[in-house]
């Protein structure tokens, strides 16, 4: 693995894990009122396109980190729907 791939993984991990505090807060409070539905839909689309781009370019750091972000976005949208009545 080249240094640039390691940098790519680290950058992607930082970006992907930035969603974790919001996800954890939502799970603890069982509320998602402050969560912007539109923002997460746009993020979801962006991450899906990054995964597609990574596959087309055969770039594993792009594929893996954005697939993880995509998963977190899907979980957040599910929680937004699940806790909609708790608002």
N, C-alpha and C positions, 0 to 999 in steps of 0.2 A: 504494500500500500504506500502510495506517495504522500508526501507532506501535504500537498494541496487537497488530497482526499480527506486527510485527517482534519484539516482546517474546515473543509466542507461539512464533515460530520459534526464537529464542535459547533459551528454556526447553526446548523439545522437543529441540533439538540437544544441550544439556547432558545431558538425561535419557537420550537414545538413545546418546550416545557413552560414557556411564558403563559400558556393557557391553564396550567395546573392550578395556580392560586384561585382563579375564578371558579374552576370546577370544584375544588375542595370547599370553597366558601358556599357555593350553591348546595353541595351535598350536606354540609353541616347545618345550614340555615333552612334547608328545604324550601327555599324561595329563589325565584329567578327574575324577580321584578326588574332589577337594575340591568339585567342582561339584554343587550340589544339584539333582537332577532335578525334584523337586517345585517348587522355587522358579522354575525356568525354565518349567515348564508353567503355573504360575499367571501369571507375567509374560506368557507367550505369549497366554493367554486374555485378560488385561487389555488388552494392546496390540491384539489383534484387536477387542475391544469398543470401544476408543477410536477405531480406524479406522472402525468402523461408525457410531459416534456422530458423528465428524467428517464422514462422508459425509452422514448425515441432516441435519446442521446446515450443510452446505456450508462447513466451516471447513478451509481448505487447510493451515494450520499443524498442526492436529491430525492430519489425514490423513497428511501427508508424514512428519512426525517419528515418528509411531507405526507407520507402515508400515516405516520404516527400523528401528525397534526390533524389530518383528515379524520382519523378515528376520534381524537379529542373533540373536534368540532361536532361530529355526529352525536357523541355522548352529551355534549352541552345542549344541543338542540332537543334531544330526547328529554333531558332534565327540564328544559324550558317548558316543554309541553306537559311533562309529568307534574310539575309544581305550579302550573298556571292557576289552579284554584286556590293556592296558598297565598296568593297576592292580595 
